[in-house]
Amino acid sequence: MSIKNAQLEVDEWIKNHGVRYFNELTNMAQLTEEVGEVARIIARRYGEQSEKESDRNKDLGEELADVLFVLLCLANQTGTDLQKAFDKKMALKTERDHNRHHNNEKLRP
């Protein structure tokens, strides 16, 4: 699914099930909360913190999807074409970072 189609699907879901978008500040706070949940899983599962029993069944994919959903909501309500912005960013990163990363000694195996 393209990002554009994902934005449309989220918009349809909001119209049919969510009544309306939360305001931008509420969604920003919600995004921060969801990113925090992702950080908690990563820190405990892949980092040096011990994983609590209550965290072991947390689904990283589900938490990342929560982040994506709220991000798509913010894009929709601010009139941001995320597909266009993403494509532009990838082109910029490809041009700017290709040699930089290949020449980075820290990234060599």
C-alpha distances in whole Angstrom, upper triangle without the diagonal:
4,7,8,6,7,10,11,10,12,15,15,16,18,20,20,21,22,24,24,22,25,26,25,28,27,23,24,27,24,22,25,26,22,22,26,25,23,26,28,26,26,29,31,29,29,31,35,35,36,33,35,35,33,30,30,27,25,21,20,16,17,19,16,14,17,17,13,14,17,16,13,16,19,17,17,20,21,20,18,15,13,11,15,16,14,15,18,19,17,20,23,22,22,25,27,26,26,30,31,29,30,34,33,36,34,31,33,34
4,5,5,6,9,10,10,12,14,15,16,18,20,21,22,22,24,23,21,24,25,23,26,26,22,23,26,24,21,24,25,22,22,26,25,23,26,28,27,26,30,32,30,29,32,35,36,37,35,36,36,34,31,31,29,27,23,21,18,19,20,17,15,17,17,13,14,16,15,12,15,17,14,15,18,19,17,15,12,10,7,11,13,11,11,15,15,15,17,19,20,20,23,24,24,24,28,29,27,29,32,32,35,33,30,33,33
4,5,5,6,9,10,10,12,14,15,16,18,20,21,20,22,21,19,21,21,20,22,22,19,19,22,20,18,21,22,19,19,23,23,21,23,26,25,25,28,30,29,28,30,34,34,35,33,35,35,33,30,30,29,26,22,20,17,18,18,15,13,15,14,10,11,13,11,9,12,13,11,11,15,15,14,11,9,7,5,9,10,9,10,13,14,13,16,18,18,19,22,23,23,24,28,28,26,28,31,31,34,32,30,32,33
4,5,5,6,9,10,11,13,14,15,17,18,20,20,21,19,18,20,21,20,23,23,19,20,23,22,19,23,24,22,22,26,26,24,27,29,28,28,31,33,32,32,34,37,37,39,36,38,38,36,33,34,32,28,25,24,20,20,21,18,16,17,16,13,13,15,13,9,12,13,10,10,14,14,12,10,7,7,5,8,11,10,11,14,15,16,17,20,20,21,24,25,25,26,30,30,29,31,34,34,37,36,33,36,37
4,5,5,6,9,10,10,12,14,15,16,18,18,20,19,18,21,22,21,24,24,20,22,25,22,20,24,25,22,23,26,26,24,27,30,28,28,32,33,32,32,34,38,38,39,36,37,37,35,32,33,30,27,24,23,20,19,20,18,15,17,17,13,12,15,14,10,13,15,13,12,15,17,14,13,11,10,9,12,14,14,14,17,19,18,20,23,23,24,27,28,28,29,33,33,32,34,37,36,39,38,35,37,38
4,5,5,6,9,10,10,12,14,15,16,16,18,17,16,18,20,19,22,21,17,19,21,19,17,20,21,18,19,23,22,21,24,26,25,25,28,30,29,29,31,35,34,35,33,34,34,31,29,29,27,24,21,20,16,16,17,14,11,13,13,9,9,12,11,8,10,13,11,10,14,15,14,13,11,10,9,13,14,13,15,18,18,18,21,23,23,24,27,28,28,28,32,32,30,33,36,35,38,36,33,36,36
4,5,5,6,9,10,11,12,14,15,15,16,15,13,16,17,16,19,18,15,17,20,17,16,19,21,18,19,23,22,21,24,27,26,26,29,31,30,31,32,36,35,36,34,35,35,33,30,31,29,26,23,21,19,18,18,16,13,14,13,10,9,10,9,6,7,10,8,7,10,12,11,10,9,8,9,12,13,13,15,17,18,19,21,23,23,24,27,28,28,29,33,33,31,34,37,36,39,37,34,37,38
4,5,5,6,9,10,11,12,14,14,16,14,13,17,18,18,21,21,17,20,22,20,19,23,24,21,22,26,25,25,28,30,29,30,33,34,33,34,36,39,38,39,37,37,38,35,33,33,31,28,25,24,21,20,21,19,16,16,16,13,11,13,13,9,10,13,11,8,12,14,12,12,11,11,11,14,16,16,17,20,21,21,24,25,26,27,30,31,31,32,36,36,35,37,40,39,42,40,38,41,41
4,5,5,6,9,10,10,12,12,15,14,14,17,19,19,22,21,17,20,22,19,18,22,22,20,21,25,24,23,26,28,27,28,31,32,31,32,34,38,37,37,35,35,35,32,30,31,28,25,22,22,19,17,18,17,14,14,15,12,10,13,13,10,10,14,13,11,14,16,15,15,14,13,14,17,18,18,19,22,23,23,26,27,28,29,31,33,32,33,37,37,35,38,41,40,42,41,38,41,41
4,5,5,6,9,10,10,10,12,11,10,13,15,15,18,17,14,16,18,16,15,19,19,17,19,22,21,21,24,26,25,26,29,30,30,31,32,36,35,35,32,33,33,30,28,29,26,23,21,20,18,16,16,15,12,12,13,10,7,9,10,7,7,10,10,8,11,14,13,14,13,13,14,17,18,17,20,22,22,23,26,27,27,29,31,32,32,33,37,36,35,38,40,39,42,40,37,40,41
4,5,5,6,9,10,9,11,9,9,12,14,15,18,17,14,17,19,17,17,21,21,19,21,24,24,24,27,29,28,29,32,34,33,34,36,39,38,39,36,36,36,33,31,32,30,27,25,24,21,19,20,19,15,15,16,13,10,11,12,9,7,11,10,7,9,12,12,13,13,13,15,17,18,19,21,23,23,25,27,28,29,30,33,34,34,35,39,38,37,40,42,41,44,42,40,43,44
4,5,5,6,8,9,10,10,11,15,17,18,21,20,17,20,22,20,20,23,24,22,24,27,26,26,29,31,30,31,34,35,35,36,38,41,40,40,37,37,37,34,32,33,30,28,25,25,22,20,21,20,17,17,18,16,12,14,15,12,11,14,14,11,13,16,15,16,16,16,17,20,21,21,23,26,26,27,30,31,32,33,36,36,37,38,42,41,40,42,45,44,47,45,42,45,46
4,5,5,6,7,9,10,10,13,16,17,20,18,16,19,20,17,18,21,21,19,22,24,23,23,27,28,27,29,32,33,32,33,35,38,37,37,34,34,34,30,29,30,27,24,22,23,20,17,18,18,15,14,16,14,11,12,14,12,10,14,15,12,13,17,17,18,18,18,19,22,22,22,25,27,27,28,31,32,32,34,36,37,37,38,42,41,40,42,45,44,46,44,42,44,45
4,6,5,4,6,6,7,10,13,14,17,15,13,17,18,15,16,20,20,18,21,23,23,23,26,28,28,29,32,33,33,34,36,38,37,37,35,34,34,31,29,31,28,25,24,24,21,19,19,19,16,14,16,14,11,11,13,11,9,12,13,10,11,15,15,17,17,17,19,22,22,23,25,27,27,29,31,32,32,34,37,37,37,39,42,42,40,43,46,44,47,44,42,45,46
4,6,6,6,6,9,12,15,16,19,18,16,20,21,19,20,23,23,22,25,27,26,27,30,31,31,33,36,37,36,38,39,42,41,41,38,38,38,34,33,34,32,29,27,27,25,22,23,23,19,18,19,18,14,15,17,14,12,15,15,12,12,16,16,18,19,19,21,23,24,25,27,29,29,31,33,34,35,37,39,40,40,41,45,44,43,46,48,47,50,48,46,49,49
4,6,7,9,11,14,17,19,22,20,18,22,23,20,22,25,24,23,26,28,27,28,31,32,31,33,36,37,36,38,40,43,41,41,38,37,37,33,32,34,31,28,26,27,24,22,23,23,19,18,20,19,15,16,19,16,14,18,18,15,16,20,19,21,21,22,23,26,27,27,29,31,32,33,35,37,37,39,41,42,42,43,47,46,45,47,50,49,51,49,47,50,50
4,6,8,11,13,16,18,21,18,17,20,21,18,19,23,22,20,23,25,24,25,28,29,29,31,33,34,34,36,37,40,38,38,35,34,34,30,29,31,28,25,24,25,22,19,20,21,18,16,19,18,14,15,18,16,14,17,18,16,16,20,21,22,23,22,24,27,27,27,30,32,32,33,36,37,37,39,41,42,42,43,47,46,44,47,49,48,50,48,46,49,49
4,5,7,9,13,15,17,14,13,17,18,15,17,20,19,18,21,23,22,23,27,27,27,29,32,33,33,34,36,38,36,37,34,33,33,29,28,30,27,25,23,24,22,19,19,20,17,15,17,16,12,12,16,14,11,14,16,14,14,17,18,20,21,21,23,26,26,26,29,31,30,32,35,36,36,38,40,40,40,42,45,44,43,46,48,46,49,46,44,47,48
4,7,9,12,15,17,15,15,18,19,17,19,22,22,21,24,26,25,27,30,30,31,33,35,36,36,38,39,42,40,40,37,36,36,32,32,34,31,28,27,28,26,23,23,23,20,18,20,19,16,15,18,16,13,16,17,15,14,17,19,21,22,23,25,27,27,28,31,32,32,34,37,37,38,40,42,42,42,44,48,47,45,48,51,49,52,49,47,50,51
4,6,9,12,14,12,12,16,17,15,17,20,20,20,22,24,24,26,28,29,30,32,34,35,35,37,38,40,39,39,37,36,36,33,32,34,31,28,27,27,25,23,22,22,20,17,18,18,14,13,15,14,10,12,14,12,10,14,15,17,19,20,22,24,24,25,28,29,29,31,34,34,35,37,39,39,40,42,45,44,43,46,48,47,49,47,45,48,49
4,6,8,11,9,8,12,13,12,13,17,17,17,19,21,22,23,25,27,27,29,31,32,33,34,35,37,36,37,34,34,35,31,30,32,30,26,25,25,23,21,20,20,17,15,15,15,12,10,12,11,7,9,11,9,7,11,13,15,17,17,20,22,21,22,25,27,26,28,31,31,32,34,36,36,36,39,42,40,40,43,45,43,46,43,42,45,46
4,7,8,6,6,10,10,10,12,14,15,15,18,19,20,21,23,25,26,28,29,31,32,33,33,36,34,35,33,32,33,29,28,31,29,25,25,24,23,21,19,19,18,15,15,15,13,10,12,12,9,9,13,11,9,12,15,16,19,19,22,24,23,24,27,28,27,29,32,32,32,35,37,36,36,39,42,40,39,43,45,43,45,43,41,45,46
4,6,5,6,9,10,11,12,14,15,16,18,20,21,23,24,26,27,29,30,32,33,34,34,36,35,36,34,34,35,32,30,33,31,28,27,26,25,23,21,21,20,17,16,17,15,11,13,13,10,9,12,11,8,10,13,15,18,18,22,23,22,23,27,27,26,29,31,31,31,34,36,35,36,38,41,39,39,42,44,42,45,42,41,45,46
4,5,5,6,9,10,10,12,14,15,16,18,20,21,22,24,26,27,28,30,31,32,32,34,33,35,33,33,34,31,29,32,31,27,26,25,24,22,20,20,19,16,15,15,14,10,11,12,9,7,10,10,7,8,12,13,16,16,20,21,19,20,24,24,23,26,28,27,28,31,33,32,32,35,38,36,35,39,40,39,41,39,38,42,43
4,5,5,6,9,10,11,12,14,15,17,19,20,21,23,25,26,27,29,30,31,31,33,31,33,31,31,33,30,28,31,30,27,26,25,25,23,20,20,20,17,15,16,15,12,12,14,12,9,13,14,11,11,15,16,19,19,22,23,21,22,26,26,25,27,30,29,29,32,34,33,33,36,38,36,36,39,41,39,41,39,38,41,43
4,5,5,6,9,10,11,12,14,15,17,19,20,21,23,24,25,27,29,30,30,32,30,31,29,29,30,27,26,29,27,24,24,23,23,20,18,18,18,15,14,15,14,10,12,14,11,10,14,14,12,13,17,17,20,20,23,25,23,24,27,28,26,29,31,31,31,34,36,35,34,37,40,38,37,40,42,40,42,39,39,42,43
4,5,5,6,8,10,10,12,14,15,16,18,20,21,22,24,26,27,28,28,30,29,30,28,28,29,26,24,27,26,22,22,20,20,18,15,15,15,12,10,12,10,6,8,10,8,7,10,11,10,11,15,15,17,16,20,21,20,20,24,24,23,25,28,28,27,30,33,32,31,34,37,35,34,38,39,37,40,37,36,39,40
4,5,5,6,9,10,11,12,14,15,16,18,20,21,22,24,26,26,26,28,27,29,27,28,29,26,24,27,26,22,22,20,20,19,16,15,16,13,10,12,12,8,9,11,10,8,11,13,12,12,15,15,18,16,20,21,19,19,23,23,21,24,27,26,25,29,31,29,29,32,35,32,32,35,37,34,37,34,33,37,38
4,5,5,6,9,10,11,13,14,15,17,19,20,21,23,24,25,25,27,25,27,25,25,27,24,22,25,25,21,21,20,20,18,15,16,16,13,11,14,13,10,11,14,12,11,15,16,15,15,19,18,21,20,23,25,22,22,26,26,24,27,30,29,28,31,33,32,31,34,37,34,33,37,38,36,38,35,34,38,39
4,5,5,6,9,10,11,13,14,15,17,19,20,21,23,24,24,26,24,26,24,23,25,22,20,23,22,18,18,17,17,15,12,13,13,9,9,11,10,7,10,12,11,10,14,15,14,16,19,18,21,19,22,24,22,22,26,26,24,26,30,29,28,31,33,32,32,34,37,35,33,37,38,36,38,35,34,38,38
4,5,5,6,8,10,11,12,14,16,17,18,20,21,22,22,25,23,25,23,23,25,22,20,22,21,18,17,15,15,14,11,11,11,8,6,9,9,6,7,10,10,9,12,14,14,15,17,16,18,16,19,21,19,18,22,23,21,23,26,25,24,27,30,29,28,30,33,31,30,33,35,32,35,32,31,34,35
4,5,5,6,9,10,10,12,15,15,16,18,20,20,20,22,21,23,21,22,24,21,19,22,21,18,18,16,17,15,12,12,14,11,8,12,12,10,10,14,13,12,15,17,17,17,20,19,21,19,22,24,21,20,24,25,22,24,27,26,25,28,30,29,28,30,33,31,29,33,34,31,33,30,30,33,34
4,6,5,6,9,10,11,13,14,15,17,18,20,19,21,19,21,19,19,21,18,16,19,19,15,16,14,16,14,10,12,13,10,9,12,13,10,12,15,15,14,17,19,19,20,23,22,24,21,24,26,24,23,27,28,25,27,30,29,28,31,33,32,31,33,36,33,32,35,36,34,35,32,31,35,35
4,5,5,6,9,10,11,13,14,16,17,18,18,21,19,20,18,18,20,17,15,17,16,13,12,11,12,10,7,8,9,6,6,9,10,8,10,13,13,14,16,18,18,19,22,21,22,19,22,24,22,21,25,26,23,24,28,28,26,29,31,30,29,31,34,32,30,33,35,32,34,31,30,33,33
4,5,5,6,9,10,10,12,14,15,16,16,19,17,19,17,19,20,18,15,18,17,14,13,11,12,12,8,8,10,9,6,10,12,10,10,14,15,14,16,19,19,20,22,20,22,19,21,23,21,19,23,24,21,22,26,25,23,26,29,27,26,28,31,28,26,30,31,29,30,27,26,29,30
4,5,5,6,9,10,10,12,14,15,14,17,15,16,15,16,18,16,13,16,17,13,14,12,14,13,9,10,13,11,10,13,15,13,14,17,18,17,20,22,22,23,25,24,25,22,25,27,24,23,27,27,24,25,29,28,26,29,32,30,28,30,33,30,28,32,33,30,31,28,27,31,31
4,5,5,6,9,10,11,12,14,14,16,14,15,13,14,15,13,10,13,13,9,10,9,11,10,7,9,11,10,9,13,14,13,15,18,18,18,21,23,23,24,27,25,26,23,25,28,26,24,27,29,26,27,30,30,28,30,33,32,30,32,34,32,30,33,34,31,33,29,28,31,31
4,5,5,6,9,10,10,11,12,15,14,15,13,15,16,15,11,13,13,10,9,7,9,9,6,7,10,9,8,11,14,13,14,17,18,18,20,23,24,24,26,24,25,21,23,26,24,21,25,26,23,24,27,27,25,27,30,29,26,28,31,29,26,29,31,28,29,26,25,28,28
4,5,5,6,8,10,10,10,12,11,13,12,14,17,15,12,14,15,12,12,10,12,13,10,10,14,13,11,14,17,16,16,19,21,20,22,25,26,26,28,26,27,23,25,27,25,23,26,27,24,24,28,27,24,27,30,28,26,28,30,27,25,28,30,26,28,24,23,26,26
4,6,5,6,8,10,10,11,9,11,9,10,13,12,9,11,13,10,11,10,13,13,10,12,15,14,13,17,19,18,19,22,23,23,25,27,28,28,31,29,30,27,28,31,28,26,30,31,28,28,32,31,28,31,33,32,29,31,33,31,28,31,33,29,30,26,26,29,28
4,6,5,6,8,9,11,10,10,8,10,12,11,7,9,10,7,8,7,10,11,9,10,14,14,13,16,18,18,19,22,23,24,25,28,29,29,31,29,30,26,28,31,28,26,29,31,27,27,31,31,28,30,33,32,29,31,33,31,28,30,32,29,30,26,25,28,27
4,5,5,5,6,10,9,11,10,13,15,14,11,11,13,11,11,8,11,13,11,11,15,15,14,17,19,19,19,22,24,24,25,28,29,30,31,29,29,26,27,29,27,24,27,29,25,25,29,28,25,27,30,29,26,27,29,27,24,27,28,25,26,22,21,24,23
4,6,6,4,7,6,8,8,11,14,14,11,12,15,13,14,12,15,16,14,14,18,18,17,20,22,22,22,25,26,26,28,30,31,32,34,31,32,28,30,32,29,27,30,31,28,27,31,30,27,29,32,30,27,29,31,28,25,28,29,26,26,22,22,25,24
4,6,5,6,5,5,5,8,11,11,8,9,12,11,13,11,15,16,14,16,19,19,18,21,23,23,24,27,28,28,30,33,34,34,36,34,34,31,32,35,32,30,33,34,31,30,34,33,30,32,35,33,31,32,34,31,28,31,32,29,29,25,24,27,26
4,6,8,8,8,6,10,11,12,9,8,11,10,11,10,13,15,14,15,18,19,18,21,23,24,24,27,28,29,30,33,34,34,36,34,34,30,31,34,32,29,32,33,30,29,33,33,29,31,34,33,30,31,32,30,27,29,31,28,28,24,23,25,24
4,7,8,9,9,13,15,16,13,12,14,13,14,11,14,17,15,15,19,20,19,21,24,24,24,27,29,29,30,33,34,34,36,33,33,30,30,33,30,28,30,31,28,27,31,30,27,28,31,30,27,27,29,27,24,26,27,24,24,20,19,21,20
4,6,8,9,13,16,17,14,14,17,15,16,14,17,19,17,17,21,21,20,23,25,25,25,28,30,30,31,34,35,35,37,34,34,31,32,34,31,29,31,32,29,28,32,31,27,29,32,30,27,28,29,27,24,26,27,24,23,20,19,22,21
4,6,9,12,15,17,14,15,18,17,19,17,20,22,20,21,24,24,23,26,29,28,28,31,33,33,34,37,38,38,40,37,38,34,36,38,35,32,35,36,32,32,35,34,31,32,35,33,30,31,32,29,27,29,29,26,25,21,22,24,23
4,6,9,13,14,12,13,16,15,17,16,20,21,19,20,23,23,22,25,27,27,28,31,32,32,33,36,37,37,39,37,38,34,36,38,35,33,36,37,33,33,37,36,32,34,37,35,32,34,35,32,29,32,32,29,28,25,25,27,26
4,6,9,12,10,10,14,14,17,16,20,21,19,21,24,24,24,27,28,28,29,32,33,33,35,38,38,39,41,39,40,36,38,40,38,35,38,39,36,35,39,38,35,37,40,38,35,36,38,35,32,34,35,32,31,27,27,29,28
4,6,8,6,7,10,11,13,13,17,18,16,18,21,21,21,24,26,26,27,30,31,31,33,36,36,37,39,37,38,34,36,39,36,34,37,38,35,35,38,38,35,37,40,38,35,36,38,36,33,35,36,33,33,29,28,31,29
4,5,5,7,10,11,14,15,18,18,17,20,22,21,22,25,26,26,28,31,31,32,34,36,37,38,40,38,39,36,38,40,38,36,39,40,37,37,41,41,38,39,43,41,38,40,41,39,36,38,40,37,36,33,32,34,33
4,5,5,8,10,13,15,18,18,17,20,22,22,23,26,27,27,29,32,32,33,35,37,38,39,41,40,40,37,39,42,40,37,40,42,39,39,43,42,40,41,45,43,40,42,44,42,38,41,42,39,39,35,34,36,35
4,6,7,8,12,14,17,16,15,18,20,19,21,24,24,24,27,29,29,30,33,34,35,36,39,37,38,35,36,40,38,36,39,40,38,38,41,41,39,40,44,43,40,41,44,41,38,41,43,39,40,36,35,37,36
4,6,5,9,10,14,13,12,15,17,17,18,21,22,22,24,26,27,28,30,32,32,34,36,34,35,32,33,36,34,32,35,37,34,34,38,38,35,37,40,39,36,37,40,38,35,37,39,36,36,32,31,34,32
4,6,8,10,13,14,13,16,18,18,19,22,23,24,26,28,29,30,32,33,35,36,38,36,36,33,34,37,35,33,36,38,35,34,38,38,35,37,40,39,36,37,40,38,35,37,39,36,36,32,31,33,31
4,6,9,12,11,12,15,16,16,18,20,21,22,24,26,27,28,30,32,33,35,36,35,35,32,33,36,34,32,35,37,35,34,38,38,35,37,40,40,37,38,40,39,36,38,40,37,37,34,32,35,33
4,6,9,8,8,11,13,13,15,17,18,19,21,22,23,25,27,28,29,31,33,31,31,28,29,33,31,29,32,34,31,31,35,35,32,34,37,37,34,35,38,36,33,36,38,35,36,32,31,33,32
4,5,5,6,9,10,11,13,14,15,17,19,20,21,23,25,26,28,29,31,29,29,25,26,30,28,26,29,31,29,28,32,32,30,31,35,34,32,33,36,34,31,33,36,33,34,31,29,31,30
4,5,5,6,9,10,11,12,14,16,17,18,20,21,23,24,26,27,29,26,26,23,24,27,25,23,26,28,25,25,28,29,26,28,31,31,28,29,32,31,28,30,32,30,31,28,26,28,27
4,5,5,6,9,10,10,12,14,15,16,18,20,21,22,24,26,27,24,24,21,21,25,23,21,23,26,24,23,27,28,25,26,30,30,28,29,32,30,28,30,32,30,32,29,26,29,28
4,5,5,6,9,10,10,13,14,15,17,19,20,21,23,24,26,24,24,21,22,25,24,22,25,27,25,25,29,30,28,29,32,32,30,31,35,33,31,33,36,33,35,32,30,32,32
4,5,5,6,9,10,11,12,14,16,17,19,20,21,23,25,23,23,20,22,25,23,21,24,26,24,24,28,28,26,28,31,31,29,30,33,32,29,32,34,32,33,30,28,31,31
4,5,5,6,9,10,10,12,14,15,16,18,20,21,22,20,20,17,18,21,20,17,21,23,20,20,24,25,23,24,28,27,25,27,30,28,26,29,31,29,31,28,26,29,28
4,5,5,6,9,10,10,12,14,15,16,18,20,21,19,19,16,17,20,19,17,20,23,21,21,25,25,24,26,29,29,27,29,32,31,28,31,34,32,34,31,29,31,31
4,5,5,6,9,10,11,13,14,15,17,19,20,19,19,17,18,22,20,19,22,24,22,23,26,27,26,28,31,30,29,31,34,32,30,33,36,33,35,32,31,34,34
4,6,5,6,9,10,11,12,14,16,17,18,17,17,14,16,19,18,16,20,21,19,20,24,24,22,25,28,27,26,28,31,29,27,30,33,30,33,30,28,31,32
4,6,5,6,9,10,10,12,14,15,16,14,14,11,13,16,15,13,17,19,17,18,21,22,21,23,26,26,25,26,30,29,27,30,32,30,33,30,28,31,32
4,5,5,6,9,10,11,12,14,15,14,15,12,14,18,17,16,19,21,20,21,24,25,24,26,29,29,28,30,33,32,30,33,36,34,36,34,32,35,35
4,5,5,6,9,10,11,12,14,13,15,13,15,18,17,16,20,21,20,21,25,25,24,27,29,29,28,30,34,32,31,34,36,34,37,34,32,36,36
4,5,5,6,9,10,11,12,11,12,9,12,15,13,13,16,17,16,18,21,21,21,23,26,25,25,27,30,29,28,31,33,31,34,32,30,33,34
4,5,5,6,9,10,10,9,10,8,10,13,12,12,15,17,17,18,21,22,22,24,26,26,26,28,32,31,29,32,35,33,36,34,32,35,36
4,5,5,6,9,10,10,11,11,14,16,15,16,19,20,20,21,24,25,25,27,29,29,29,31,35,34,33,36,38,36,39,37,35,38,39
4,5,5,6,8,8,11,10,13,15,13,15,18,19,18,20,23,23,23,26,28,27,28,30,33,32,31,34,36,35,38,35,34,37,39
4,6,5,6,5,7,6,10,11,10,12,15,15,15,18,20,20,21,23,25,25,26,28,31,30,30,33,35,34,37,35,33,36,38
4,6,5,6,8,9,11,13,13,14,17,18,18,20,22,23,24,26,28,28,29,31,34,34,33,36,38,37,40,38,36,40,41
4,6,8,10,12,15,16,15,17,20,20,20,23,25,25,26,29,30,30,31,33,37,36,35,38,40,39,42,40,38,42,43
4,6,9,10,14,14,13,15,18,18,18,21,23,23,24,27,28,28,29,31,34,33,33,36,38,37,40,38,37,40,42
4,6,9,12,12,12,14,16,16,17,20,21,22,23,26,27,27,28,31,34,33,33,36,38,37,41,39,37,41,42
4,6,9,9,8,11,13,13,14,16,18,18,20,22,23,24,25,27,30,29,29,32,34,34,37,35,34,37,39
4,6,5,6,9,10,11,12,14,16,17,18,20,22,22,24,25,29,28,28,31,33,33,36,35,33,36,37
4,5,5,6,8,10,10,12,14,15,16,18,20,20,21,23,26,26,25,28,30,30,33,32,29,32,34
4,5,5,6,9,10,11,12,14,15,16,18,20,20,22,25,25,25,27,30,29,33,32,29,32,33
4,5,5,6,9,10,11,12,14,15,17,18,20,21,24,24,24,27,29,29,33,32,30,32,34
4,6,5,6,9,10,11,12,14,16,16,17,19,23,22,22,25,27,27,30,29,27,30,32
4,5,5,6,9,10,10,12,14,15,16,17,21,20,20,22,25,25,28,27,24,27,29
4,5,5,6,9,10,11,12,14,15,16,20,20,20,22,24,25,28,27,25,27,29
4,6,5,6,9,10,11,12,14,15,19,19,19,21,24,24,28,27,25,28,30
4,5,5,6,8,10,10,11,13,17,16,16,19,21,21,24,24,22,25,27
4,5,5,6,9,10,10,11,15,15,15,17,19,19,23,22,20,22,24
4,6,5,6,9,10,11,14,15,15,17,19,20,24,24,21,24,26
4,5,5,6,8,10,13,13,14,16,18,18,22,22,20,23,26
4,5,5,5,7,11,10,11,13,15,15,19,19,17,19,22
4,6,6,6,9,10,10,12,14,15,19,19,17,19,21
4,6,6,8,10,11,12,14,16,19,20,18,20,23
4,6,8,7,10,12,12,13,17,18,17,19,22
4,6,5,6,8,10,10,14,15,13,15,18
4,6,6,6,9,10,14,15,13,14,17
4,5,5,6,8,12,14,12,13,16
4,6,5,6,10,11,10,12,16
4,5,5,9,9,7,9,13
4,6,8,10,8,8,11
4,6,9,8,9,12
4,5,6,7,11
4,5,5,9
4,6,8
4,6
4
